[in-house]
């Protein structure tokens, strides 16, 4: 599933829900704009309930859990309906427990990338991307790690996402730029839909053959 996810969803919104009342309209706004794979971070008390709500109420959305720090968090998120899982790092425990799951382990060094690959994960989350050297770093490791693809997150925005998506070992990017907190706070859902559409259009321009926003991952 992870291979399909990053192939057909080159932009993955990284969503932090502070108020459960915002979860449904925010997700609907993103999906209406063509961004249907949603990573809901486990950073707030309402995150698990938000995953459950969106998995049940937003047709066409692929709801995942982000900021997975432990096996217990993974289990809670899966029980709530999460279809994929993302971590900012990767402990040996997580790599073992999620070996057969659609999991993006977080990596920031070549050694971490090799350990994740050794555990069976050829698609990894490169985080925090911009702070670690961005596309220059990713291009420098493309040849020695030629079987690894990355979802780059951390500092990604509309003004640099194209460069990432045109980097050979980047399968997708993740970020929150299409849902500024001020728009969420003020309930400006149509503006968020417009920003989501802009992100989709940029992705299509960067990699037209790979973008299929309507694709549903099962």
C-alpha positions in Angstrom: 0.0 0.0 0.0 2.8 2.5 0.8 4.2 2.1 -2.7 0.8 3.0 -4.2 0.2 5.7 -1.7 3.3 7.7 -2.6 2.9 6.9 -6.3 -0.6 8.3 -6.6 -0.5 10.8 -3.8 2.6 12.9 -4.2 1.3 15.5 -1.7 0.2 14.3 1.7 -1.3 16.9 4.1 0.1 16.6 7.6 -2.9 17.5 9.7 -2.9 18.4 13.4 -6.3 18.6 14.9 -6.6 20.8 18.0 -10.4 21.0 18.0 -12.4 18.0 17.0 -15.1 20.2 15.5 -12.5 21.3 12.9 -11.7 17.7 11.8 -14.6 17.0 9.5 -14.7 20.4 7.6 -10.9 20.5 7.3 -10.7 17.0 5.9 -13.6 17.7 3.5 -11.9 20.8 2.3 -8.6 19.0 1.6 -10.4 16.1 -0.2 -12.4 18.6 -2.3 -9.2 20.1 -3.4 -7.8 16.8 -4.5 -5.7 15.8 -1.5 -7.2 12.6 -0.3 -4.4 10.9 1.6 -4.5 12.6 5.1 -1.8 12.1 7.8 -3.4 12.9 11.1 -0.7 13.5 13.6 -1.0 12.0 17.1 0.1 15.2 18.8 -3.2 16.3 20.4 -5.7 14.6 22.8 -8.4 14.4 20.1 -6.2 12.8 17.4 -7.4 9.3 17.8 -11.0 10.4 17.8 -10.4 12.5 14.8 -9.0 9.5 12.9 -12.1 7.5 13.8 -14.4 10.3 12.7 -12.7 10.9 9.4 -12.4 7.2 8.6 -16.1 6.9 9.0 -17.4 10.1 7.6 -15.2 11.2 4.7 -15.7 9.0 1.7 -12.7 8.8 -0.6 -10.3 9.9 2.1 -7.3 7.6 3.0 -6.8 8.4 6.7 -3.4 7.7 8.2 -1.7 8.3 11.6 1.4 10.5 11.9 3.8 11.1 14.8 3.5 7.4 15.8 6.0 7.1 18.6 5.1 3.7 20.1 3.5 0.4 19.3 0.6 1.3 21.6 -0.1 4.5 19.6 0.0 2.4 16.4 -2.5 -0.1 17.8 -4.9 2.7 18.9 -4.7 4.4 15.5 -5.3 1.2 13.7 -8.3 0.4 15.8 -9.6 3.8 15.1 -9.4 3.2 11.3 -6.0 4.5 10.2 -4.9 2.9 6.9 -1.2 3.9 7.1 1.3 5.0 9.7 4.1 7.5 9.8 6.8 8.1 12.4 9.3 10.9 12.8 12.0 8.3 13.6 12.3 4.5 13.8 13.1 2.4 16.8 14.0 -1.3 16.5 10.7 -2.0 18.3 8.6 0.0 15.8 10.4 -1.5 12.8 9.7 -5.0 14.1 6.1 -4.4 15.2 5.1 -2.7 12.0 7.1 -4.9 9.6 4.0 -6.1 7.8 2.1 -2.7 8.0 1.9 0.3 5.6 4.5 2.2 7.6 6.8 5.1 6.8 9.7 5.0 9.3 11.4 8.4 9.8 15.0 8.7 8.9 17.6 11.5 8.9 20.9 9.8 8.3 22.3 7.2 5.9 22.8 4.8 8.7 19.2 5.1 9.7 18.1 4.6 6.1 20.2 1.4 5.9 18.7 0.1 9.1 15.2 0.8 7.9 16.0 -0.8 4.6 17.4 -3.9 6.3 14.1 -4.2 8.2 12.3 -4.3 4.9 11.3 -0.6 4.4 12.4 0.7 1.0 10.1 3.7 1.3 10.9 6.0 4.2 10.1 9.4 5.6 13.0 11.9 5.3 12.5 14.3 8.2 13.1 17.1 8.8 14.0 17.5 5.2 15.0 21.2 4.8 17.0 21.2 8.0 18.9 18.2 6.9 20.0 19.6 3.5 16.9 19.1 1.4 17.1 18.0 -2.2 20.9 18.5 -2.3 21.3 15.8 0.4 18.7 13.5 -1.2 20.4 13.8 -4.6 23.8 13.0 -3.1 22.6 9.6 -1.8 20.4 8.7 -4.8 23.1 6.5 -6.3 24.4 4.5 -3.3 20.8 4.0 -2.0 19.2 3.5 -5.4 16.4 1.2 -4.1 15.1 3.6 -1.5 12.4 6.2 -2.0 11.4 9.0 0.4 8.4 10.9 1.5 10.1 14.2 2.3 8.6 16.3 5.2 9.7 19.2 7.3 10.0 22.6 5.7 8.1 21.7 2.5 5.9 24.4 1.1 4.5 25.6 -2.2 7.7 27.3 -3.2 9.9 24.2 -2.9 7.7 21.2 -3.4 8.4 21.1 -7.1 12.1 20.7 -6.6 11.5 17.8 -4.2 9.1 16.0 -6.6 11.5 16.3 -9.4 14.2 14.6 -7.3 14.6 11.0 -8.5 14.4 9.4 -5.0 11.5 11.4 -3.7 8.1 9.7 -4.1 6.0 12.3 -2.3 6.1 15.3 0.0 4.2 16.0 3.2 3.4 19.3 4.8 0.8 21.7 6.3 1.2 24.7 4.1 -2.2 24.3 2.5 -4.0 24.7 5.8 -2.6 27.7 7.6 -3.7 27.9 11.2 -5.4 31.2 10.7 -7.7 29.7 8.0 -8.5 26.8 10.2 -9.3 29.0 13.1 -11.6 31.2 11.1 -13.3 28.3 9.3 -12.2 29.4 5.9 -12.6 26.0 4.3 -13.0 27.2 0.7 -9.6 28.9 0.9 -8.1 25.7 2.1 -9.7 23.9 -0.8 -8.1 26.4 -3.2 -4.6 25.9 -1.6 -5.1 22.1 -1.9 -6.0 22.5 -5.5 -2.9 24.6 -6.1 -0.7 21.9 -4.5 -2.3 19.2 -6.8 -1.6 21.4 -9.8 2.0 21.9 -8.8 2.4 18.2 -8.4 0.8 17.5 -11.8 3.2 20.0 -13.4 6.2 18.5 -11.6 5.3 14.8 -12.4 2.3 14.6 -14.7 2.5 10.8 -15.2 2.4 9.9 -11.5 -0.4 12.0 -10.2 -3.8 10.3 -10.0 -5.7 12.2 -7.3 -8.8 10.1 -7.8 -7.0 6.9 -7.1 -8.3 5.1 -4.0 -5.8 2.9 -2.2 -7.1 -0.3 -0.7 
